[in-house]
């Protein structure tokens, strides 16, 4: 399964539940998560990977940085993880 397939599924599911799912693009800050999700009064930072994908060193570091401020950070690598 491709990463973009999981990303599209995430966006659809979040919107069906009344939330918003924004693509995060920060050209001067590599390693930021792929999506920022606003749902149920919460903000989530979501990194998407194909089932065989892996985090880069910068993505690992950014994940640790986010975890200093919130536990609302996750890595999704399948549609089933959204259920």
SEKOL-972172 format. One record per residue (C-alpha): residue in three letters; chain; residue number from 0; x, y, z. Coordinates in pm, 1 decimal, padded with zeros to 6 digits. Layout:
SEKOL-972172
residuo = ALA | cadena = A | num = NUM | xx = X | yy = Y | zz = Z $
...
//
This chain:
SEKOL-972172
residuo = UNK | cadena = A | num = 0 | xx = 00000.0 | yy = 00000.0 | zz = 00000.0 $
residuo = UNK | cadena = A | num = 1 | xx = 00130.3 | yy = 00342.5 | zz = -00089.8 $
residuo = UNK | cadena = A | num = 2 | xx = 00176.8 | yy = 00621.3 | zz = 00164.5 $
residuo = UNK | cadena = A | num = 3 | xx = -00050.3 | yy = 00851.0 | zz = -00034.9 $
residuo = UNK | cadena = A | num = 4 | xx = -00332.3 | yy = 00591.1 | zz = -00017.4 $
residuo = UNK | cadena = A | num = 5 | xx = -00310.6 | yy = 00593.1 | zz = 00362.8 $
residuo = UNK | cadena = A | num = 6 | xx = -00293.4 | yy = 00973.4 | zz = 00359.5 $
residuo = UNK | cadena = A | num = 7 | xx = -00607.5 | yy = 01002.2 | zz = 00145.6 $
residuo = UNK | cadena = A | num = 8 | xx = -00790.1 | yy = 00758.1 | zz = 00373.6 $
residuo = UNK | cadena = A | num = 9 | xx = -00687.7 | yy = 00957.9 | zz = 00682.5 $
residuo = UNK | cadena = A | num = 10 | xx = -00814.9 | yy = 01281.6 | zz = 00527.8 $
residuo = UNK | cadena = A | num = 11 | xx = -01150.7 | yy = 01126.0 | zz = 00432.5 $
residuo = UNK | cadena = A | num = 12 | xx = -01202.7 | yy = 00966.3 | zz = 00772.9 $
residuo = UNK | cadena = A | num = 13 | xx = -01117.3 | yy = 01283.7 | zz = 00964.0 $
residuo = UNK | cadena = A | num = 14 | xx = -01352.1 | yy = 01491.1 | zz = 00747.6 $
residuo = UNK | cadena = A | num = 15 | xx = -01633.5 | yy = 01234.6 | zz = 00789.5 $
residuo = UNK | cadena = A | num = 16 | xx = -01599.9 | yy = 01284.6 | zz = 01165.7 $
residuo = UNK | cadena = A | num = 17 | xx = -01620.1 | yy = 01663.3 | zz = 01127.9 $
residuo = UNK | cadena = A | num = 18 | xx = -01249.5 | yy = 01733.4 | zz = 01168.7 $
residuo = UNK | cadena = A | num = 19 | xx = -00988.8 | yy = 01899.8 | zz = 00951.9 $
residuo = UNK | cadena = A | num = 20 | xx = -00674.3 | yy = 01740.9 | zz = 00811.7 $
residuo = UNK | cadena = A | num = 21 | xx = -00407.9 | yy = 01976.5 | zz = 00678.1 $
residuo = UNK | cadena = A | num = 22 | xx = -00092.5 | yy = 01890.9 | zz = 00486.7 $
residuo = UNK | cadena = A | num = 23 | xx = 00207.3 | yy = 02028.7 | zz = 00673.2 $
residuo = UNK | cadena = A | num = 24 | xx = 00475.2 | yy = 02165.8 | zz = 00444.2 $
residuo = UNK | cadena = A | num = 25 | xx = 00760.8 | yy = 02352.0 | zz = 00605.9 $
residuo = UNK | cadena = A | num = 26 | xx = 01037.8 | yy = 02398.1 | zz = 00348.4 $
residuo = UNK | cadena = A | num = 27 | xx = 01294.7 | yy = 02528.3 | zz = 00596.0 $
residuo = UNK | cadena = A | num = 28 | xx = 01221.6 | yy = 02254.1 | zz = 00855.4 $
residuo = UNK | cadena = A | num = 29 | xx = 01272.5 | yy = 01905.8 | zz = 00719.0 $
residuo = UNK | cadena = A | num = 30 | xx = 01133.9 | yy = 01616.1 | zz = 00920.8 $
residuo = UNK | cadena = A | num = 31 | xx = 00797.0 | yy = 01769.0 | zz = 01016.0 $
residuo = UNK | cadena = A | num = 32 | xx = 00499.5 | yy = 01527.6 | zz = 01021.7 $
residuo = UNK | cadena = A | num = 33 | xx = 00291.8 | yy = 01493.3 | zz = 00705.4 $
residuo = UNK | cadena = A | num = 34 | xx = -00042.0 | yy = 01606.6 | zz = 00849.4 $
residuo = UNK | cadena = A | num = 35 | xx = -00187.4 | yy = 01819.8 | zz = 01128.1 $
residuo = UNK | cadena = A | num = 36 | xx = -00531.4 | yy = 01694.2 | zz = 01231.2 $
residuo = UNK | cadena = A | num = 37 | xx = -00790.1 | yy = 01899.4 | zz = 01421.0 $
residuo = UNK | cadena = A | num = 38 | xx = -01059.2 | yy = 01671.9 | zz = 01565.2 $
residuo = UNK | cadena = A | num = 39 | xx = -01272.5 | yy = 01651.8 | zz = 01879.4 $
residuo = UNK | cadena = A | num = 40 | xx = -01108.0 | yy = 01958.3 | zz = 02034.4 $
residuo = UNK | cadena = A | num = 41 | xx = -00760.2 | yy = 01812.5 | zz = 01988.1 $
residuo = UNK | cadena = A | num = 42 | xx = -00466.2 | yy = 01870.0 | zz = 01756.7 $
residuo = UNK | cadena = A | num = 43 | xx = -00274.6 | yy = 01565.7 | zz = 01628.8 $
residuo = UNK | cadena = A | num = 44 | xx = 00056.1 | yy = 01551.2 | zz = 01444.6 $
residuo = UNK | cadena = A | num = 45 | xx = 00053.3 | yy = 01254.7 | zz = 01205.7 $
residuo = UNK | cadena = A | num = 46 | xx = 00344.7 | yy = 01099.3 | zz = 01021.9 $
residuo = UNK | cadena = A | num = 47 | xx = 00243.8 | yy = 00864.1 | zz = 00740.4 $
residuo = UNK | cadena = A | num = 48 | xx = 00452.6 | yy = 00575.4 | zz = 00612.7 $
residuo = UNK | cadena = A | num = 49 | xx = 00397.6 | yy = 00285.2 | zz = 00378.1 $
residuo = UNK | cadena = A | num = 50 | xx = 00401.7 | yy = -00051.6 | zz = 00558.9 $
residuo = UNK | cadena = A | num = 51 | xx = 00765.1 | yy = -00096.8 | zz = 00456.7 $
residuo = UNK | cadena = A | num = 52 | xx = 00865.4 | yy = 00266.1 | zz = 00512.9 $
residuo = UNK | cadena = A | num = 53 | xx = 01085.6 | yy = 00394.1 | zz = 00791.2 $
residuo = UNK | cadena = A | num = 54 | xx = 01143.0 | yy = 00726.1 | zz = 00966.7 $
residuo = UNK | cadena = A | num = 55 | xx = 01440.8 | yy = 00935.7 | zz = 00868.9 $
residuo = UNK | cadena = A | num = 56 | xx = 01669.2 | yy = 01055.3 | zz = 01146.4 $
residuo = UNK | cadena = A | num = 57 | xx = 01517.1 | yy = 01406.0 | zz = 01118.0 $
residuo = UNK | cadena = A | num = 58 | xx = 01163.8 | yy = 01262.0 | zz = 01146.0 $
residuo = UNK | cadena = A | num = 59 | xx = 01265.5 | yy = 01068.7 | zz = 01458.3 $
residuo = UNK | cadena = A | num = 60 | xx = 01411.9 | yy = 01383.9 | zz = 01614.0 $
residuo = UNK | cadena = A | num = 61 | xx = 01105.7 | yy = 01592.7 | zz = 01529.3 $
residuo = UNK | cadena = A | num = 62 | xx = 00879.3 | yy = 01323.1 | zz = 01676.3 $
residuo = UNK | cadena = A | num = 63 | xx = 01077.3 | yy = 01339.3 | zz = 02002.4 $
residuo = UNK | cadena = A | num = 64 | xx = 01054.5 | yy = 01718.6 | zz = 01997.3 $
residuo = UNK | cadena = A | num = 65 | xx = 00674.8 | yy = 01711.1 | zz = 01959.6 $
residuo = UNK | cadena = A | num = 66 | xx = 00643.5 | yy = 01453.0 | zz = 02239.0 $
residuo = UNK | cadena = A | num = 67 | xx = 00797.6 | yy = 01708.3 | zz = 02478.0 $
residuo = UNK | cadena = A | num = 68 | xx = 00481.7 | yy = 01917.0 | zz = 02433.9 $
residuo = UNK | cadena = A | num = 69 | xx = 00203.7 | yy = 01668.0 | zz = 02361.0 $
residuo = UNK | cadena = A | num = 70 | xx = 00130.3 | yy = 01297.3 | zz = 02334.8 $
residuo = UNK | cadena = A | num = 71 | xx = -00082.5 | yy = 01369.7 | zz = 02026.6 $
residuo = UNK | cadena = A | num = 72 | xx = 00174.2 | yy = 01241.6 | zz = 01780.4 $
residuo = UNK | cadena = A | num = 73 | xx = 00138.9 | yy = 00918.5 | zz = 01585.2 $
residuo = UNK | cadena = A | num = 74 | xx = 00284.0 | yy = 00726.7 | zz = 01295.3 $
residuo = UNK | cadena = A | num = 75 | xx = 00034.6 | yy = 00551.1 | zz = 01068.6 $
residuo = UNK | cadena = A | num = 76 | xx = 00134.5 | yy = 00284.9 | zz = 00818.9 $
residuo = UNK | cadena = A | num = 77 | xx = -00200.9 | yy = 00124.6 | zz = 00730.0 $
residuo = UNK | cadena = A | num = 78 | xx = -00568.6 | yy = 00207.6 | zz = 00688.4 $
residuo = UNK | cadena = A | num = 79 | xx = -00653.2 | yy = -00037.8 | zz = 00966.1 $
residuo = UNK | cadena = A | num = 80 | xx = -00467.2 | yy = 00174.8 | zz = 01221.6 $
residuo = UNK | cadena = A | num = 81 | xx = -00733.7 | yy = 00442.7 | zz = 01173.0 $
residuo = UNK | cadena = A | num = 82 | xx = -01014.3 | yy = 00218.4 | zz = 01294.8 $
//
